[in-house]
């Protein structure tokens, strides 16, 4: 591209799903509902795990971190999309786009690592139950989470810094509902070879290595479970990893479907719908999957809701007493 076609970019335009103004209120209501359910559901999981001492074990510790990552993952894209839908604008500032890409990569990478760590946790619990408390000690659990954060933050920072060195042409239109990295790279006028090499290399590593670890863990888990003589024992063992397997299937199935489906590009309507599945729908469904299939989480949630209801009643009673006292003072005067 000639230097004359380069200019300083101020903002990008996110085309989103529909150009029809009549569809905007429906899309706004749909994504607002999904976002509120996602935040509330994952927040309840975090509060339930932190408030119940019986859930202070590695499996639920990782689940609470995953819920936190899901809130961050969804919050990087949906709020901006809601603002654009409500205001009938499609713009996002250059700084806002880079920031959105950075946090999207951070929480997306963190999700993949946490799902792998959770698979390893189930592998140790089922295949080596006698050594589980020794292997999955608090120090190792904390280290696994810290390493996951470090790798995600480091890659995202490197990719974001490389993006800042690029110059862009006069075409600033992103055919997506968020600043998708590959889409933004297509708009650059300068050489993006290093960016693409890093993108494909890390995408392959984040896709292949964690997924290979998950598959290996579950091959060993299934092999161990099949050697359990009683049907009741097999069911109990499967039930402890059924929720995690459902989340992994949903996350990787939709995520890989965006980039591996023939004839489907991330910027197409099908690609954007698939992107919604793993960026919005999967984080929204995770709390339901874990709470509906897990008795410990359900019990903790009911206890939490009971405490919240008790606090609400206490506050309401105090407010009523305060009003009664004020009325008494007014009548006395």
N, C-alpha and C positions, 0 to 999 in steps of 0.2 A: 504494500500500500504506500502511495506517495506521501511525503510529509505534509503536503498541502491538504490532504484529507484528514489529518489528525487535528484534534482540538481538545481542550481541557474539558473533561466530563464533569457536569454538575449534578446530574441526576439520571436515573434509569427509569424506563417505563415498564411496568409489569402488566402484561396483557390479561393474565388470569384466565378464567374459564369462559366467560360470556361477555360479548360486547353489547348485548341487549339490556337496556336500562330496566326493563320490566322484570328481568331475572335477578337483579341485584338485591331487592328486599328478601327474596326467598333464600338466596345464597347466604346473605347476612344472618338470617335467623337460623339456618342450618348449621353454619360454622360456629356461631356464637353458642348455640346449645351444645355442640360437640366439645367446644373448648371449655365451657363451664363444667361439664360432666367430667372431662379429663382432669382438670385441676382439682375439683372437689373429690373425685374418686381416689386419685393418687395421694392427695393430702390426707384423706381418711386412713389410707393404708399406712402412711408414715406415722400418724398420730397413734394408730392402734398398736403398731409394733413398738413404738417408743414408750407407750403407757402401760403395756402389759409385760411384767417380768418374765412370764412363761415364753415369750417370743424373743427373748434376748439370746438367740442362738444364731449361728452363721447364716442359715438359709433365709431367715427373716431379716437379718441385717442387710444382706445383699438385696433382698426384695425392696426394702425401704430406700436404698440408694438407687435402685432401678426406677422406683416411683419418682424420686427427685429428678433423675435424668429425663424421665418421660415428660414431666412438667416443663423442664427447660427446653426439651426438644420441640414440643408443641408451641411453646411461647415464643420461639424464635421466628415463626412464620405466621401463625394465625392472627395475632393482634394487629399486625401491619395490614394483613389482608382485610380484616374487619374494618379498619379505619378507611382503607381505600374504597371498600364497598359502600360504606356509610356516606362518605364525602363525594362519591362519584369521581374520584381521581385515581390515577394509576401510577403515580410517581413515587419513587423512593430515592433519597439522596445517595450520593456516591459513598459517603461515610457510613450511612445506614445500610447500604448494600454490602459493603465489606464486613461490617459488624455482624450483619445477619448471617453471612456465609461462615464467619469465624465460629459463632456459637452453634450454628447448625452442624458444622463438622465436629465440634467438641462433643455435643450431646449425642450425635449419631454414632461417633466412634465409641463413646462411653457405653452406649447401649449394647453394642456388639461385644465389647469386652466383658461387661457384666453378665450377659447371657452365657458367655463361655465360662466365667468363674462360677456361676450358679450350676452349670452342668458338671463342672469338676466337683463341686460340693456334693451333688447327688451321687456322683460316681464313688466318692470316698465313703459316703454314708451307707450306700447299699453294698458295694463290693468289699469294703474294709471297715465294717461297723465297729469292730473292737478298737481300731486305731483312730476312729473319727475324732474323739475329743483331743487326742494328742496332735493329729495332723492339722485339723481345722481349729487351731488355737487363735485367740484374739489378735496376736501379733501377725500371724500369716494373713488373716482376714483383712486387717487394716492395711497390710503391705500390698495385697492384691488390688484393693480399691485405689490406693495411692498410685500404684503403677499404671492402672487403667486411666486415672485422671492425667497422669504425667504424659503418657503417650498421646492421648487425645488432644491435650493442650499444646504439646510440642508440634505435632503435625499441623494442627489448625493455625498455629502462629506462623510457621514457616510458609504455608500456602498463602496466608493472608499478606505476609510481607512481600512475597513474590508478586501478588496481585497489585500491590501498591506501585510496583515498578513499571507496570504496563501502561501504555497509552491507548486511547480508544478513538474510534472513528466517529463519524456523525450519526451512525445508526446505534441508538442506545435502547432499542426495544428488546426486552427479554420475554420470550414466549413461554412464560410460566407464571405461577402465582407467588413465587418467591425467587430470590437471587440464587439460582442453581449454578454451581461452580462451572460446569461444562458449558452452560448457556452463556455465561458472562465471558468466558475465554474465547468463545466464537466471535464476540464483538470487538476483541482487541486488534489493534493495527500492528503492534510490535510482535516480536518473536515470542511465542508461547511454548516452545519446545520443552523447556525445563519444567514449566507448569504442568504440561500434559504428561511428561514422563513421571513426575511425582504423583500426579493424580492417578494414573493407571497403576503405578507400582503400589501405592498405599491402598487403593481400592481393592486391588488383587489380594494384598496381604490381609486387609481388614475383612475381606470376604472369605478368602480361602483358609487362612490359618485358624481364626476362631471357629468357623464352620467345621473344619476338620477336627478340631478339638472336641466340639460338641458331638459330632458323629461318632468319634472314637469312644467318648464317654458313654454314649447310649448303646453302642454295640456291646461294651463290657457290662453295662447295667442289665441289658436284656439277657445276655449270656448267664449272668449271675441269678437273675430272677427265674429263668427257666429251670435252674437246678433246685429251686425251692420245692419241696415235695407237696406241701398243702396248697390248695387253691386259694384259701383265705390269706395265706402268707404272700402268695403272688399278687393278689389284689391290693393288699396293704402296701407292698413295695412299689407297685405301679402307680398307686394313688399319690405317693409322695413326689413323683416327678411328672405326673400327667399335666399339671398346670403349666409347668416350665416348658414342656414339650409343645404344648398348644401355642404358647407365646412365641417360641422359637420358629415354629412352622409359619405363623402369621407374619412375623417380622421379616424373616428371610424369604419367604414365598413371595410376598408383595415387593420387597426391596429388590431382589434379583429379577423379578418379573419386569421391572421398569427398564432395566438395561439389557436383559438377555432375550426378551421376546422379539422374534423376527418381525420386522416391519413396524415396530413400535419405538418411537423416539421419545425421550423425556419431555419434549416440547409439544408432542401431539396430545389430543384430547384424551386418548387412552393412557398415554404416559402420565398425564397430570392426574387422572383418576387413580392410577396405581400409586402415584406419589402420595396422594391423599390417604391411601390405605395404610402406608407404613409411617407417614409423618403425623397423621391425625387419628385415624381409626384405631390403629394398633395401640398407641398409648391410652386411648379412651377405653378399650376393651380389657386391658391388662388387669385393672382392679377387679372387674367383674369375673374374669377367669380365675384369679387367685382367691377371691372371696367366696365364689359359688362352689368351688371344688376343694376348699380347705376349711375344715371344721375349726381349727385353731384361729384362723383369721376371722371367720364368722363370729366366733365367741368373743374375740377381742373387740370386734366392731360393735357388737351389741352392748358390751360393757362400756365402750367409749360413748356410744349414743346415749346410754343410760346416764352416764356422768354428765354429759352435755345437757340432757333434759333436766337433771337435778339442779345444775347450775342455773339454767334458765328459770326454773321455778323459784329458786332462791332469790334471784335478781328481781323477778316479777313480784314476789312477796315483799321484798324490801321496798320496791317502788310503791306498792299499795300502802305499806305502813307509813312511808314518807308522806304520801298524799293525805292519809288519815291524820297524821300529826299536824300537817300544815292547815288542814280544815279545822282541827281543834283550836289551833292558835288563832285562826281568823275569827272563829265564833267567840273565843274568849275576849278578843279585842272589841 
